């Protein structure tokens, strides 16, 4: 018996040592939750865990605790919420509570993939080590209940035994005892049941409480009486070792066992919202489990969306990243060309039809265009994110958090100017550092300001008058304030009021959210945001205003990516939503990084950059990839026949107005002429050394000749491949060819490079983008822009990348110049600095950061059915 115990301990030790050698970060903890105090059990567990090289946590609950109370304790105990821990709860009788899931796996025959009650395993082990041949034996289990009884029956049946169960008061107990070869006591034997009922030579094993106290009974059994309680503890540890092995195996790349949702495409294709409502999404916790998220790594919002905690990145830090794909486009019409639709169609094709792990990462849509011109942004047809109402309206409130944080900072600026203008130095200082309950001390952020000022004091009463004045007065120059209030609604009249408004997604806080890589980094970025200059020309930051901590609190939930799903049940992250014409136009770095870990090294993450490649893609490469350190493998460039016809000289396209016949009838000449824009956008992508696959988003009015012409000209222009896509009408299967092309291009290899060195002067970086990307002859700076550039350079911000604010409707600054404009001068009318986000922000031409509503906004068609509570008219 002792030899067998040593053998099990040594085996556990060797397996754990091997696991930790291959995975240094793996530090398993055996957590035992025990109902009732049992010092002997605690001592045995502690001793055996130490011998096997395990850490152990022992938690005792009252003896009358229910299984539900044990489960609650398991969830609330901090050490047990770590994914590195095995939870093996023991009841007061140490029978080993086993979940229904584990029991189901055992019954189904998946013993290798579940936890088995340590007591039940110990019973089998003891009998076999004692030389009992179980094959063909009649086993009687008396007084056992629930999972222990079921587990014993399963294990004995797998050994070829015939198993019977009985309770102590059963009328047939005596006859069953006479028949049994082996008797297992699952609870203490009552006095009224005499031992004489048991035949001489029958093996009897007691696994009731007496079993664990060292008191046991055997008749005709050859086993010795030592170490009975040790066996149960050993199997607890064996369970833990098996759990560790399985957990580590699951951290390696594996194809998801994803239950994809079936589509039944209709013709003609119904409206987007009808398609969305016809599909029932999976519960988001089911989806999360399918893609490898742990229960404590998600925060569920309703049934179909959840936030994902950043702790996942630490757990998967050693996991290899998947392939990184960017979806960009040619210069679009005002209607958009379907980049989101292509993104969704591509991941539906990869995961639902090719069984490849893939993740879409999209921006959260602004309420401005949703109620303005464009409508929803969830994709379209049979390639969209569902439920589309939740995607387009509020989601989990991230944009509202940005609005609140942005406007709090705006209020802090105004109120500081007011109080500095109306109070003496001493009064101002006393109000900033008041005495509370007789104690006067600096807050943490005030200590940081003292350090910045070079004042190395912590006692508020020790500052000199000059030091108090320097600390208390920011001396903001009102003429230099660059921080605007924001609102997530298109409202042109807010451009005219004195306190100017931007749209919420143009806020620097949105850019910070999109570019940060951790909560700590986000707090630092928020603190670095420059809102104005003081009267000596020095930058004034959110840290100086003392508002950084409050901004971080408002943003603490918004930093977590939002998990949703496509129509075919594949995963999507929706996170951050900066516009591409007035901001950097990409979803969050965090969503991409988490998705790249979840898909594994053979998987794909597909993210989208706003508007044309000249805007969204350029900023993705020069800003987002610099911030993230991620290297893209492929660019998917989306084109449409209608947009190419527009660039070839077709009539103007206006949202809400029917398309002219040139766009609905075959016209190969217009298509060929318009491919100049497609060629230029391919060349822009090639500046960065990334292979390009052109995705032609096919509309029902496109002809085969037009489709073939575009694909041929795209390949002649240097595209790796060009593929027509039909996901809008049939879902993922309509983009399978695109998925194959992207996969082949990704394995070709990327020679990614940045367009410019950030150490170049600001003017030269702007000129490089204007000439190499837009095709301008040169740039022209207004006096205001030059003055701002000089100021930012003097303040030490000259080495930041550039984020151009430019119209998305043309490669130039003039929206009506289609195709590939040439020989133009790009006017830079103003320059702003987003220091927290980490870029300089030039405004090109008459660019507005607060869009207006059209004559007939989308909100005319949006309504709520008060009976069903269903949203109507949302695209």
C-alpha positions in Angstrom: 0.0 0.0 0.0 2.8 2.4 1.0 4.7 1.6 -2.2 1.6 2.3 -4.3 1.1 5.7 -2.5 4.7 6.6 -3.2 4.3 5.6 -6.8 1.3 7.9 -7.3 3.0 10.8 -5.5 6.2 10.4 -7.6 4.1 10.2 -10.8 2.3 13.5 -9.9 5.6 15.2 -9.1 7.2 14.2 -12.4 4.2 15.2 -14.5 4.0 18.6 -12.8 7.7 19.2 -13.1 7.5 18.4 -16.9 4.5 20.7 -17.3 6.3 23.6 -15.5 9.5 23.0 -17.5 7.6 23.5 -20.8 5.4 26.3 -19.3 7.3 28.3 -16.7 4.3 30.6 -16.0 2.2 27.5 -15.1 1.8 27.6 -11.3 -1.0 25.2 -10.2 -2.9 25.6 -7.0 -4.9 22.8 -5.4 -7.9 24.5 -3.8 -9.9 22.2 -1.5 -13.3 23.4 -0.2 -14.5 21.3 2.7 -17.8 21.4 4.5 -17.1 20.6 8.2 -13.8 20.7 10.0 -11.7 17.6 9.6 -8.2 18.2 10.8 -7.0 14.8 9.7 -8.1 15.5 6.1 -6.4 18.9 6.1 -3.1 17.4 7.4 -3.2 14.6 4.8 -3.9 17.0 1.9 -1.2 19.4 3.1 1.4 16.7 3.5 0.7 15.0 0.2 0.6 18.3 -1.7 4.0 19.3 -0.3 5.5 16.0 -1.4 4.1 16.4 -4.9 5.3 20.0 -5.1 1.9 21.6 -5.1 0.6 24.8 -3.5 -2.6 24.2 -1.6 -5.4 26.4 -0.3 -7.8 24.8 2.2 -11.2 26.4 2.8 -13.6 25.1 5.5 -17.3 25.8 5.5 -19.9 24.9 8.1 -20.7 21.2 8.2 -24.4 21.7 7.1 -23.4 23.7 4.0 -25.4 22.7 0.9 -23.9 22.0 -2.5 -25.2 25.4 -3.7 -23.4 27.1 -0.9 -20.2 25.2 -1.7 -20.5 26.3 -5.3 -21.0 29.9 -4.4 -18.0 29.8 -2.1 -16.0 28.4 -5.0 -17.0 31.4 -7.2 -16.3 34.0 -4.5 -13.0 32.8 -3.4 -10.3 34.9 -5.2 -7.7 32.2 -5.6 -10.3 30.0 -7.3 -11.1 32.6 -9.9 -7.7 32.2 -11.5 -7.7 30.0 -14.6 -4.6 28.3 -13.2 -6.5 26.7 -10.4 -8.3 23.4 -10.1 -11.4 23.5 -8.0 -12.1 20.1 -6.3 -14.8 20.6 -3.7 -15.2 18.0 -1.0 -18.4 17.5 1.0 -18.4 16.9 4.8 -18.3 13.1 4.0 -15.5 13.8 1.5 -17.5 12.1 -1.2 -16.3 14.6 -3.8 -19.0 16.8 -5.4 -18.9 16.3 -9.1 -20.8 18.7 -11.4 -23.5 17.4 -13.8 -21.3 18.2 -16.7 -18.5 16.0 -15.4 -20.9 13.2 -14.6 -22.4 13.5 -18.1 -18.9 13.2 -19.6 -18.2 10.1 -17.5 -21.4 8.4 -18.5 -20.7 9.1 -22.1 -17.2 7.6 -21.8 -15.1 10.8 -21.7 -13.4 10.0 -18.4 -10.1 11.4 -19.8 -11.8 14.9 -20.1 -13.6 15.2 -16.8 -13.1 15.2 -13.1 -14.0 11.9 -11.3 -14.9 11.9 -7.6 -11.6 11.2 -5.8 -13.4 8.9 -3.3 -14.8 6.8 -6.2 -11.4 6.6 -7.9 -9.8 5.7 -4.5 -12.3 2.8 -4.1 -11.4 1.3 -7.5 -7.7 1.8 -6.9 -7.8 0.2 -3.4 -9.7 -2.8 -4.7 -7.3 -3.4 -7.6 -4.2 -2.8 -5.5 -5.6 -5.4 -3.0 -5.7 -8.0 -5.8 -9.4 -8.0 -6.3 -10.3 -8.9 -9.9 -13.4 -6.9 -10.6 -14.3 -8.5 -14.0 -17.6 -10.3 -13.6 -18.0 -9.5 -9.9 -21.3 -8.4 -8.3 -20.9 -5.1 -6.6 -23.3 -3.8 -4.0 -23.2 0.0 -3.2 -25.1 0.8 0.0 -26.1 4.2 1.3 -24.4 6.2 -1.4 -26.2 9.2 -2.9 -26.0 11.5 -5.9 -22.8 11.9 -7.8 -20.8 9.4 -5.7 -23.3 6.6 -6.4 -23.5 7.4 -10.1 -19.7 7.6 -10.4 -19.1 4.3 -8.6 -21.7 2.6 -10.9 -20.0 4.0 -14.1 -16.5 3.0 -12.9 -17.4 -0.5 -11.9 -19.3 -1.1 -15.1 -16.2 -0.1 -17.1 -14.3 -2.8 -15.2 -16.8 -5.4 -16.2 -18.7 -5.6 -12.9 -22.4 -6.0 -12.3 -23.5 -3.1 -10.0 -26.4 -3.0 -7.6 -27.5 -0.1 -5.4 -29.5 -0.1 -2.2 -30.3 2.0 0.8 -29.8 0.7 4.3 -33.5 0.3 5.0 -34.4 -1.5 1.8 -36.4 -4.7 2.5 -34.2 -6.8 0.0 -30.9 -5.6 1.6 -30.2 -9.0 3.2 -30.6 -11.0 0.0 -28.5 -8.5 -1.9 -25.7 -8.8 0.7 -25.7 -12.6 0.3 -25.3 -12.3 -3.5 -22.6 -9.6 -3.5 -18.9 -10.3 -4.0 -17.9 -6.7 -3.1 -19.8 -4.4 -0.8 -19.2 -0.6 -0.7 -20.5 1.4 2.3 -21.4 4.9 1.0 -22.6 6.0 4.5 -22.2 4.6 8.0 -23.8 1.2 8.7 -26.7 1.4 11.1 -26.5 -0.9 14.2 -29.7 -2.7 13.2 -27.9 -4.2 10.1 -25.9 -7.1 11.5 -22.5 -8.1 10.0 -23.8 -11.7 9.8 -25.8 -10.7 6.7 -22.5 -10.4 4.8 -21.1 -13.7 3.5 -17.7 -14.7 4.7 -15.0 -13.9 2.1 -16.9 -10.8 0.8 -14.7 -7.8 0.2 -16.2 -4.8 2.1 -15.0 -1.3 1.7 -16.2 1.6 3.8 -16.1 5.0 2.1 -18.3 6.9 4.6 -16.8 9.4 7.1 -15.3 6.5 9.1 -13.3 5.7 5.9 -11.5 9.0 6.0 -10.9 8.8 9.8 -9.0 5.6 9.3 -11.8 3.3 10.6 -12.8 0.8 8.0 -14.2 -2.7 7.8 -13.1 -5.6 5.7 -14.2 -9.3 5.6 -11.9 -11.6 3.7 -10.0 -8.8 2.0 -6.2 -9.1 1.7 -5.5 -5.4 1.8 -3.8 -3.9 4.8 -5.4 -1.2 7.0 -2.9 1.6 6.4 -3.3 4.9 4.5 -7.0 4.6 3.6 -7.7 8.3 3.8 -4.5 9.0 1.8 -6.0 7.4 -1.3 -8.8 9.9 -1.6 -6.4 12.9 -1.1 -4.1 11.4 -3.7 -6.9 11.2 -6.3 -7.8 14.8 -5.6 -4.3 15.6 -6.6 -4.4 13.3 -9.6 -7.5 15.2 -10.7 -5.6 18.4 -10.3 -2.6 17.1 -12.4 -5.0 15.9 -15.1 -6.8 19.3 -15.0 -3.5 21.1 -15.4 -2.5 19.0 -18.4 -5.9 19.6 -20.1 -5.7 23.3 -19.4 -2.3 23.7 -20.9 -3.4 21.6 -23.9 -6.3 23.9 -24.4 -4.0 26.9 -24.4 -2.3 25.6 -27.5 -3.7 26.4 -30.9 -6.8 24.4 -31.7 -9.7 24.7 -34.0 -12.8 25.9 -32.3 -15.7 23.6 -31.9 -18.0 26.3 -33.1 -21.7 25.7 -33.6 -22.3 27.8 -36.7 -25.8 29.1 -37.4 -27.4 28.0 -40.7 -28.6 30.5 -43.2 -31.6 30.2 -45.5 -31.0 33.0 -48.0 -34.1 34.4 -49.8 -34.4 36.0 -53.2 -35.0 38.8 -53.5 -32.9 39.6 -50.4 -35.0 41.1 -47.6 -34.1 44.2 -45.7 -31.1 44.0 -43.3 -33.3 44.2 -40.2 -35.6 41.5 -41.5 -32.6 39.2 -42.1 -31.2 40.0 -38.7 -34.5 39.3 -36.9 -35.0 36.0 -38.8 -31.8 34.6 -37.2 -31.7 33.6 -33.5 -28.3 34.4 -32.1 -26.5 32.0 -29.8 -26.3 33.1 -26.1 -23.1 35.1 -25.8 -21.8 32.9 -23.0 -22.1 29.9 -25.3 -20.1 31.7 -28.0 -17.5 32.8 -25.5 -17.0 29.2 -24.3 -16.7 28.0 -27.9 -13.9 30.4 -28.7 -11.9 29.6 -25.5 -13.0 32.3 -23.1 -13.3 31.4 -19.5 -16.4 32.2 -17.5 -14.7 34.9 -15.4 -13.3 36.6 -18.5 -16.6 37.9 -19.7 -19.2 40.4 -18.4 -22.6 39.7 -20.0 -24.8 42.5 -21.2 -28.2 41.0 -21.9 -28.3 37.8 -24.0 -26.3 38.6 -27.1 -23.4 40.8 -26.1 -20.6 40.8 -23.5 -17.5 42.7 -22.5 -14.2 40.7 -22.4 -11.8 41.4 -19.6 -8.2 42.3 -20.3 -6.9 39.6 -18.0 -7.2 37.3 -21.0 -4.1 38.8 -22.5 -2.0 37.8 -19.5 -3.4 34.2 -19.7 -2.6 33.9 -23.4 0.6 35.9 -23.5 2.6 32.9 -24.7 0.1 32.0 -27.4 1.2 32.7 -30.9 -0.7 35.4 -32.8 -2.9 34.6 -35.8 -2.7 36.2 -39.2 -3.7 39.9 -39.3 -5.9 41.1 -42.2 -6.9 44.7 -42.9 -10.0 45.5 -45.0 -9.7 48.9 -46.8 -11.4 50.3 -49.9 -11.2 52.5 -52.9 -12.4 56.1 -52.7 -16.1 55.5 -51.9 -19.4 57.0 -53.1 -21.5 58.7 -50.4 -23.4 55.4 -50.1 -20.3 53.4 -48.9 -19.0 50.4 -50.8 -19.5 47.6 -48.2 -16.2 47.2 -46.3 -18.0 46.1 -43.2 -20.1 43.7 -45.3 -16.9 42.3 -46.9 -15.3 41.9 -43.4 -18.2 40.0 -42.1 -18.6 37.9 -45.2 -14.9 37.0 -45.1 -15.0 35.7 -41.5 -18.2 33.9 -42.1 -16.6 32.1 -45.1 -13.4 31.2 -43.1 -15.1 29.9 -39.9 -18.5 28.6 -41.0 -17.4 27.2 -44.4 -13.7 26.5 -44.2 -13.5 25.6 -40.5 -10.7 28.1 -39.9 -10.6 30.2 -36.6 -11.4 33.8 -37.6 -12.5 36.9 -35.8 -13.9 40.2 -37.1 -12.9 43.4 -35.4 -15.2 46.3 -36.2 -15.7 49.9 -35.0 -18.7 50.8 -32.9 -21.0 53.0 -35.1 -21.7 56.6 -34.1 -25.2 57.7 -33.6 -24.6 60.6 -35.9 -24.7 58.6 -39.3 -27.1 56.1 -37.9 -29.8 58.8 -37.6 -28.2 60.9 -40.4 -27.4 59.7 -43.9 -25.7 56.3 -43.8 -28.0 54.3 -41.4 -26.6 51.3 -39.6 -23.1 50.0 -39.9 -23.5 46.3 -39.0 -22.7 45.1 -42.5 -25.6 44.1 -44.7 -27.7 41.4 -46.4 -26.5 38.0 -45.2 -23.2 39.3 -43.9 -23.9 41.3 -40.8 -23.5 41.5 -37.1 -26.6 40.6 -35.0 -28.7 41.7 -33.4 -28.2 44.8 -35.6 -30.4 47.1 -33.3 -28.1 46.5 -30.4 -25.0 46.9 -32.5 -26.2 50.3 -33.9 -27.9 51.7 -30.8 -25.8 52.3 -27.6 -24.3 48.8 -27.6 -22.7 48.7 -24.0 -22.5 52.5 -23.6 -18.9 53.1 -24.6 -19.5 56.2 -26.7 -21.7 57.6 -23.8 -18.7 57.1 -21.5 -16.4 59.0 -23.9 -19.0 61.8 -24.1 -19.2 62.1 -20.3 -15.4 62.0 -19.9 -14.8 64.5 -22.7 -17.3 67.0 -21.3 -16.1 66.6 -17.8 -12.6 67.7 -18.9 -14.2 70.6 -20.9 -16.0 71.7 -17.7 -12.8 71.4 -15.7 -11.0 73.7 -18.1 -13.7 76.4 -17.9 -14.1 76.2 -14.1 -10.4 76.5 -13.5 -10.2 79.6 -15.6 -13.1 81.1 -13.8 -11.7 80.4 -10.3 -8.2 81.6 -11.2 -9.7 84.9 -12.5 -11.8 85.5 -9.4 -9.6 84.4 -6.4 -6.3 85.5 -4.8 -3.3 83.1 -4.8 -3.9 82.2 -1.2 -7.6 81.7 -1.4 -7.2 79.5 -4.5 -4.5 77.4 -2.9 -6.6 76.9 0.3 -9.6 75.7 -1.7 -7.5 73.4 -3.8 -5.8 71.9 -0.7 -8.5 72.2 2.0 -8.3 70.9 5.6 -10.7 68.0 6.0 -11.4 66.9 9.6 -8.3 68.8 10.7 -6.0 67.1 8.2 -4.6 68.9 5.2 -2.9 66.9 2.5 -2.3 66.8 -1.2 -4.2 64.2 -3.4 -2.1 61.8 -5.4 -2.6 63.7 -8.6 -1.6 67.0 -6.9 1.6 65.4 -5.7 2.3 64.5 -9.3 1.9 68.1 -10.3 4.3 69.2 -7.6 6.9 66.8 -8.9 6.3 68.1 -12.4 7.0 71.7 -11.1 10.1 70.5 -9.3 8.6 71.1 -5.9 9.8 68.2 -3.7 7.4 68.8 -0.8 4.5 66.8 0.6 3.3 69.0 3.5 0.8 71.6 2.1 1.8 74.1 4.9 5.5 74.0 3.9 5.2 75.6 0.4 6.4 79.2 -0.1 4.1 81.9 -1.5 5.8 81.5 -4.9 5.4 77.7 -4.8 1.8 78.0 -3.8 1.2 80.4 -6.8 3.0 78.1 -9.2 1.0 75.1 -7.9 -2.4 76.8 -7.9 -2.3 78.8 -11.1 -2.4 77.0 -14.5 -2.6 80.4 -16.2 -4.4 79.0 -19.2 -4.4 81.2 -22.3 -8.1 81.0 -23.5 -7.0 81.6 -27.1 -5.0 78.4 -27.1 -7.8 76.0 -25.8 -8.1 73.1 -28.3 -10.5 70.9 -26.2 -14.1 71.0 -27.5 -17.3 69.6 -26.0 -18.8 66.6 -27.9 -22.2 65.1 -28.6 -22.9 61.9 -30.5 -25.4 63.5 -32.8 -25.0 65.3 -36.2 -25.9 68.9 -35.3 -24.7 71.6 -37.6 -25.9 74.5 -35.4 -23.5 73.5 -32.6 -20.8 74.7 -35.0 -22.0 78.3 -34.4 -22.1 78.7 -30.6 -19.2 80.1 -28.7 -18.5 76.8 -26.8 -17.9 74.7 -29.9 -18.9 71.1 -30.2 -17.4 68.2 -32.1 -19.1 64.8 -32.7 -18.2 62.4 -29.9 -16.2 60.0 -32.1 -13.9 62.9 -32.9 -12.9 63.2 -29.3 -9.3 62.5 -28.4 -10.6 60.2 -25.7 -12.0 58.0 -28.4 -8.6 57.9 -30.1 -7.0 57.0 -26.7 -9.5 54.2 -26.3 -8.7 52.8 -29.7 -4.9 53.0 -29.3 -4.3 52.0 -25.7 -3.1 48.5 -24.7 -3.9 48.4 -21.0 -5.8 50.2 -18.2 -2.5 51.7 -17.0 -1.6 52.9 -20.4 -5.0 54.4 -20.9 -4.7 56.4 -17.6 -1.3 57.7 -18.7 -2.6 58.7 -22.1 -5.6 60.5 -20.6 -3.3 62.4 -18.2 -1.0 63.4 -21.1 -3.9 65.0 -23.2 -3.0 68.6 -23.9 -6.0 70.9 -23.7 -4.4 74.3 -24.0 -1.2 76.3 -23.5 -0.4 78.6 -20.5 0.5 82.2 -21.0 4.2 81.2 -21.2 3.5 78.8 -24.1 3.8 75.6 -22.0 1.2 72.8 -22.5 -1.6 72.3 -20.0 -2.7 68.7 -19.6 -5.5 66.8 -18.0 -3.0 65.8 -15.2 -2.5 69.5 -14.5 -6.2 70.0 -14.1 -6.4 67.1 -11.7 -9.0 65.2 -13.6 -7.1 62.1 -14.9 -8.4 59.7 -12.2 -12.0 60.8 -12.8 -11.7 60.3 -16.5 -10.2 56.8 -16.0 -13.1 55.9 -13.7 -15.6 56.9 -16.4 -13.7 54.9 -19.0 -12.9 51.8 -16.9 -15.6 49.6 -18.5 -15.4 51.1 -22.0 -11.8 49.8 -22.3 -13.1 46.2 -22.5 -13.9 45.0 -26.0 -17.5 44.0 -26.8 -18.2 40.5 -28.0 -21.0 39.9 -30.5 -21.6 37.5 -33.4 -22.3 37.3 -37.2 -25.4 35.9 -38.8 -23.6 32.6 -39.0 -22.6 32.5 -35.4 -18.9 33.5 -35.8 -17.3 35.9 -33.2 -17.0 39.6 -33.6 -15.4 42.3 -31.5 -17.0 45.7 -31.7 -14.8 48.3 -30.0 -14.0 52.0 -30.4 -15.3 54.0 -33.3 -13.2 57.0 -34.5 -14.1 58.4 -37.9 -11.5 58.0 -40.6 -11.9 61.4 -42.1 -11.7 63.5 -38.9 -9.9 60.9 -36.7 -7.7 57.8 -37.3 -10.6 55.5 -38.3 -9.8 52.2 -36.8 -11.2 49.8 -34.1 -9.2 49.2 -31.0 -5.7 47.8 -30.6 -7.0 45.8 -27.6 -9.7 44.0 -29.6 -7.2 43.1 -32.3 -4.6 41.8 -29.8 -7.2 39.7 -27.9 -8.6 38.3 -31.1 -5.1 37.4 -32.4 -4.5 35.3 -29.3 -7.9 33.6 -29.4 -7.7 32.5 -33.1 -4.3 31.0 -32.6 -1.4 30.9 -35.0 -3.3 29.3 -37.9 -6.3 31.6 -37.5 -7.2 35.0 -38.9 -8.2 38.4 -37.5 -10.0 40.6 -40.0 -10.3 44.3 -39.1 -11.5 47.3 -41.0 -10.2 50.8 -41.7 -12.6 53.5 -42.5 -13.2 55.0 -46.0 -10.6 54.7 -48.7 -7.1 53.2 -48.4 -5.7 56.7 -48.7 -7.3 57.6 -45.3 -8.2 54.7 -43.1 -5.5 52.3 -44.3 -2.7 54.9 -44.2 -3.6 55.8 -40.6 -3.9 52.1 -39.7 -0.3 51.5 -40.8 1.3 54.7 -39.7 -0.6 55.3 -36.4 -2.2 52.1 -35.2 0.5 49.7 -36.1 3.1 52.0 -34.6 1.1 52.0 -31.3 0.4 48.2 -31.3 3.6 46.8 -32.7 1.4 44.4 -34.8 2.4 43.6 -38.4 -0.4 43.1 -41.0 -0.2 40.2 -43.4 -2.7 41.1 -46.1 -4.8 44.1 -47.2 -8.2 43.3 -48.7 -9.2 46.3 -50.9 -12.9 46.6 -51.5 -14.2 47.9 -54.8 -17.6 48.2 -56.4 -18.6 48.6 -60.0 -20.8 51.6 -59.2 -17.9 53.4 -57.4 -15.5 52.7 -60.3 -18.1 54.1 -62.7 -18.3 57.2 -60.7 -14.5 57.6 -60.8 -14.6 57.0 -64.5 -16.7 60.0 -65.1 -20.2 58.9 -64.2 -22.8 61.3 -62.8 -22.8 62.3 -59.2 -24.1 59.9 -56.6 -26.3 61.3 -53.8 -27.6 59.5 -50.8 -31.4 59.0 -50.9 -31.6 59.7 -54.7 -32.1 56.8 -57.1 -28.9 55.9 -59.1 -28.7 57.1 -62.7 -28.9 54.5 -65.5 -25.1 54.6 -66.0 -24.9 52.7 -62.7 -27.6 50.2 -63.4 -26.7 49.3 -67.0 -23.5 47.7 -68.4 -20.9 50.4 -69.2 -17.4 48.8 -69.7 -15.8 52.1 -70.6 -16.8 53.9 -67.4 -15.6 50.9 -65.4 -12.2 50.8 -67.2 -11.7 54.5 -66.8 -12.6 54.4 -63.1 -10.1 51.6 -62.4 -7.5 54.4 -62.2 -8.7 54.9 -58.6 -8.4 51.2 -57.9 -4.9 51.1 -59.3 -3.9 54.1 -57.2 -5.2 52.5 -54.0 -3.4 49.3 -54.7 -0.2 51.3 -55.2 -0.8 53.0 -51.8 -1.0 49.6 -50.1 2.2 48.5 -51.9 4.1 51.5 -50.4 3.8 49.7 -47.1 5.0 46.3 -48.5 1.8 44.4 -47.8 0.2 42.0 -50.4 -3.2 43.2 -51.7 -6.3 41.1 -52.5 -9.1 43.0 -54.3 -12.6 42.1 -53.2 -15.2 43.1 -55.7 -18.4 43.6 -53.7 -21.0 42.4 -56.4 -24.4 44.1 -56.8 -27.3 42.6 -58.6 -27.0 45.1 -61.5 -23.3 44.2 -62.2 -22.7 42.2 -65.3 -20.3 39.3 -65.8 -18.3 41.4 -68.3 -17.9 44.3 -65.8 -16.9 41.9 -63.0 -14.3 40.1 -65.1 -12.9 43.5 -66.4 -12.4 44.8 -62.8 -10.7 41.6 -61.6 -8.4 41.5 -64.7 -7.3 45.2 -64.3 -6.8 44.8 -60.6 -4.3 42.0 -61.1 -2.6 43.9 -63.9 -2.2 46.8 -61.3 -0.3 44.5 -59.0 -3.0 42.9 -56.8 -2.1 39.4 -55.5 -5.6 38.3 -56.6 -9.0 39.8 -57.3 -12.1 38.0 -56.4 -15.9 38.7 -56.9 -17.8 38.4 -53.6 -21.5 37.4 -53.2 -21.8 37.4 -49.4 -24.5 40.0 -49.4 -26.9 37.7 -51.1 -25.9 34.3 -49.8 -23.7 34.8 -46.7 -20.3 33.3 -46.1 -20.4 30.7 -48.9 -20.4 33.7 -51.3 -16.9 34.7 -50.1 -15.2 31.3 -49.9 -13.0 32.2 -52.9 -12.0 35.5 -51.2 -11.1 33.5 -48.0 -8.9 31.1 -50.1 -7.2 34.1 -51.8 -6.6 35.9 -48.4 -5.1 32.7 -46.9 -2.7 32.2 -49.8 -1.7 35.9 -49.7 -1.1 35.7 -46.0 1.3 32.8 -46.4 3.2 34.7 -49.1 4.7 36.9 -46.4 4.5 40.7 -45.7 7.4 43.1 -46.0 5.7 45.7 -43.9 7.3 49.2 -43.5 6.2 52.6 -42.3 5.8 55.4 -44.8 7.9 57.9 -42.9 10.3 58.3 -40.0 8.5 60.0 -37.0 11.7 61.9 -36.3 11.2 64.0 -39.5 9.8 67.5 -38.9 6.0 67.8 -38.8 5.9 69.6 -42.1 7.9 67.0 -43.9 5.7 64.2 -42.6 2.6 66.0 -43.8 4.2 66.6 -47.2 5.2 62.9 -47.5 1.6 61.8 -47.0 0.3 64.5 -49.4 2.6 63.6 -52.2 3.1 59.8 -51.8 -0.5 58.9 -50.8 -2.8 61.6 -52.2 -0.7 62.5 -55.2 -0.5 66.2 -54.4 2.2 68.4 -56.0 2.9 70.1 -52.6 1.2 71.4 -49.5 0.3 74.9 -48.4 0.2 75.9 -44.8 -2.0 78.7 -43.4 -0.4 81.1 -40.9 -2.5 79.5 -38.2 -1.3 76.0 -39.1 2.4 77.1 -39.2 2.0 78.8 -35.9 0.6 75.6 -34.3 3.3 73.5 -35.9 6.0 75.8 -34.4 4.3 75.7 -31.0 4.0 71.9 -30.9 7.6 71.5 -32.1 8.8 73.8 -29.3 6.7 71.9 -26.7 8.5 68.6 -27.7 5.7 67.0 -29.7 7.4 67.1 -33.1 8.2 63.4 -33.2 4.6 62.1 -33.3 2.9 60.5 -36.4 0.4 62.4 -38.5 -3.4 62.0 -38.6 -4.8 63.9 -41.5 -8.4 65.2 -41.3 -9.5 65.2 -44.9 -12.6 64.5 -47.0 -13.1 60.8 -47.8 -14.8 61.5 -51.1 -11.7 62.3 -53.1 -7.9 61.6 -53.0 -7.6 65.4 -52.9 -9.2 67.9 -50.6 -12.0 68.6 -53.0 -14.9 66.1 -52.7 -16.0 66.5 -56.3 -12.6 65.6 -57.8 -13.0 61.9 -58.6 -10.6 59.3 -60.1 -7.0 60.3 -59.5 -6.6 64.1 -59.2 -3.2 65.4 -60.2 -1.0 68.5 -59.7 -3.0 69.9 -56.8 -1.8 71.8 -53.8 -3.1 70.4 -50.5 -4.2 73.2 -48.2 -3.5 72.7 -44.4 -5.8 75.2 -42.7 -5.1 74.2 -39.1 -3.2 71.8 -37.0 -4.2 70.2 -33.6 -2.3 67.9 -31.3 -3.7 64.8 -29.8 -0.8 64.1 -27.4 -2.6 61.5 -25.3 -3.6 59.5 -28.4 -0.1 60.2 -29.8 -0.5 62.0 -33.1 -0.5 65.5 -34.7 -3.8 66.3 -36.4 -3.7 68.6 -39.5 -7.1 69.8 -40.9 -7.2 69.8 -44.7 -9.3 72.4 -46.5 -12.7 73.2 -44.9 -13.0 69.9 -42.9 -15.6 70.1 -40.2 -15.5 68.0 -37.0 -19.2 68.3 -36.4 -21.3 66.8 -39.3 -24.8 68.1 -40.1 -28.0 66.3 -40.9 -29.4 66.1 -44.4 -32.8 67.4 -45.5 -34.4 64.0 -44.9 -32.4 62.2 -42.1 -32.7 58.5 -41.5 -34.6 59.2 -38.3 -37.8 59.8 -40.3 -38.0 56.0 -40.9 -36.9 54.9 -37.4 -39.7 54.0 -34.9 -40.6 51.6 -32.1 -43.5 49.2 -32.1 -44.8 49.8 -28.6 -46.5 46.4 -28.5 -43.5 44.2 -29.5 -40.8 46.7 -28.5 -39.1 46.1 -31.8 -37.2 48.8 -33.5 -38.4 49.6 -37.0 -36.8 51.3 -40.0 -33.2 50.9 -38.9 -31.7 50.4 -42.3 
